[in-house]
Amino acid sequence: MNKQVRPSRLKALAASLRDILGETWRQGTGKASLILMVILIVIATYAAVVMPPNFRDAVWDNIEVQGENPSLVPPEWTKHIGVPYAPHAVVMLSELTDKLDLDNQIYEFNYTTTYNLEHEVLPQGIIAKGYELLVVAVGNYTIGPRCRILISRPDGITGLYADTSVTLTVSPELAWSRSSTIVKLSESENIKPDLLYKMVIKYANESGLLILKNKVYYIEFNTANGTFLEPIGNVASMLVEDFALKPSKYIFGEISNINASYEFIRGQWSLQRVTTSMKPLVGSYNITISCRYTALPPAILSRIQSLKPFNSIKLIVKGSVYGFMGTDASGRDLALGLLYGFPLAIAIGFFVAGLTSLIGLIAGVVSGYYGGIVDEVIQRIVDIMGNIPLLPILIIIAMALMVTYAEAPLIVLMGILIVLIAFGWGALAIIVRAMTLSIKEEPYIEAARALGASDKRIIFKHIIPQVIPYIVANLVFSVPGAILTEAGLSVLGIRHGYPTWGAILSEAYRYMRVAMEALWWVLPPGILISITSLTFVLLGMALEKVVEPRLRTA
């Protein structure tokens, strides 16, 4: 008998769901909401599948990953609407040319690539990283290569940009070994001002300000305090700090003007400050990474020929556009953060709304059906919870969790959601109680009691089915409320650590001055929150007519 009843109930449930979906689809608001809902679910599912479980630590908050991206740049597609740009280039260099000089015990490997700058926009910098370095052990010491980055500019200047000697400790027993350590070839301490000196000389020469005197090159400055001759070396040395801080403007730019300021100190004029005006230099740049092994015995040098100093080198020129949605002030790829936010938003919304609706349903039905002391206790709990201000309590609890569990974002997020659930079921319980009081006085409830039906059967067979449509509509309306609350808390500074849409908006709020001009940072998360909320609001409006048939003729 049970085996026959269960399929019939499942068929009845399936038929009921079909009727609800059919009625929802027949309405304009329902059709729009269902289409949007499918899109949201598909994107959320895709994100949940493709995103790594440790996305927050491995990608979003990973300083190494952020450092490889340009910071605060618009999406790459903006170049197709006429926005001038410097392309973002990531090249894995594995092909090389080599040169052996046995007489001088030198083996040199060169990795070369080209970067084309078509618009007068400066890239943000150059990064070079070597992977799987070849280290040679000779006796009791190890020898690694000396690596240099050389840049040949379109104006004919070729100079050294970075220079570093790579030595890593390996076991002397291992004559050959490859290190898993990533070697950073373009760190600030490795940057050399060779290009800068050559650019200053070129500017002075083309401007007619280069003067050769006593075998020393000088640059002539005409200032308010008079005319001065300053050695080229002095001028360039005063620009070294600026070159180290902003190398890309010198690498990809040319000097249009040099200004010097002098002060009269101790009876003579002394150079105090040098500033430059730069403009982007359009053209093709050849970038060569040269790795050289020296002071190795000929037998070892000849063996290196079949190997490489690095299995590969990643060369990154940080452009002025990046990805599908651009980057934030830290260099995070906003497209990844926004995509990761889809499953989080839907999970937060349904988790809070679902548990709130379930608790409100149970409390309301139990309170209305049993009455007496049970009703009194539940209603007083509802009164207490309803009179406690939610926001201050939520902020206090969330801040305490943030301090205590700073390295456990899941605990912080769950704490916030639990507080929202604890304070969110009361209003629904009151409404369900009123509906239950009305339903339990119906004649068919008295008839069921007279036939010996238990309280459990009456509640699940006669009361809850009549309340469920309202519960579903309430659940749908509650989802956007939960999403908006989480976003609002993030903007207020209550951060759990996950890159939700609200967290992205919160980060933009921290950088308000620059973010107001970076619309690609501010608008997308706000639009996605609005679209998600609109989806559930439209679905709720359609379900209202399913719950109350009299509204269908309106």
Sequence and secondary structure as in RCSB ss.txt:
>XXXX:A:sequence
MNKQVRPSRLKALAASLRDILGETWRQGTGKASLILMVILIVIATYAAVVMPPNFRDAVWDNIEVQGENPSLVPP
EWTKHIGVPYAPHAVVMLSELTDKLDLDNQIYEFNYTTTYNLEHEVLPQGIIAKGYELLVVAVGNYTIGPRCRIL
ISRPDGITGLYADTSVTLTVSPELAWSRSSTIVKLSESENIKPDLLYKMVIKYANESGLLILKNKVYYIEFNTAN
GTFLEPIGNVASMLVEDFALKPSKYIFGEISNINASYEFIRGQWSLQRVTTSMKPLVGSYNITISCRYTALPPAI
LSRIQSLKPFNSIKLIVKGSVYGFMGTDASGRDLALGLLYGFPLAIAIGFFVAGLTSLIGLIAGVVSGYYGGIVD
EVIQRIVDIMGNIPLLPILIIIAMALMVTYAEAPLIVLMGILIVLIAFGWGALAIIVRAMTLSIKEEPYIEAARA
LGASDKRIIFKHIIPQVIPYIVANLVFSVPGAILTEAGLSVLGIRHGYPTWGAILSEAYRYMRVAMEALWWVLPP
GILISITSLTFVLLGMALEKVVEPRLRTA
>XXXX:A:secstr
 HHHHHHHHHHHHHHHHHHHHHHHHTSHHHHHHHHHHHHHHHHHHHHHHHS TTHIIIIIT HHHHHTS SS   
GGGGGGT      EEEEE   EEEEETTTTEEEEEEEEEEEE SS    EEEEEEEEEEEEEETTEEE  EEEEE
EE TTS EEEEEEEE      TT SEEEE S EETT GGGB THHHHHHHHHHHHHTT EEEETTEEEEEEEETT
EEEEEEHHHHHHTTHHHHHHSHHHHHSEEEEEEEEEEEEETTEEEEEEEEEEEEE  EEEEEEEEEEEES  HHH
HHHHTTS SEEEEEEEEE S  TTT B TT  BHHHHHHHHHHHHHHHHHHHHHHHHHHHHHHHHHHHHH HHHH
HHHHHHHHHHHHS HHHHHHHHHHHHHHHTTT HHHHHHHHHHHHHHHHSHHHHHHHHHHHHHHTTSHHHHHHHH
TT  HHHHIIIIIHHHHHHHHHHHHHHHHHHHHHHHHHHHHTT   SS  HHHHHHHHHHTHHHHTT HHHHHHH
HHHHHHHHHHHHHHHHHHHHHH GGGGG 
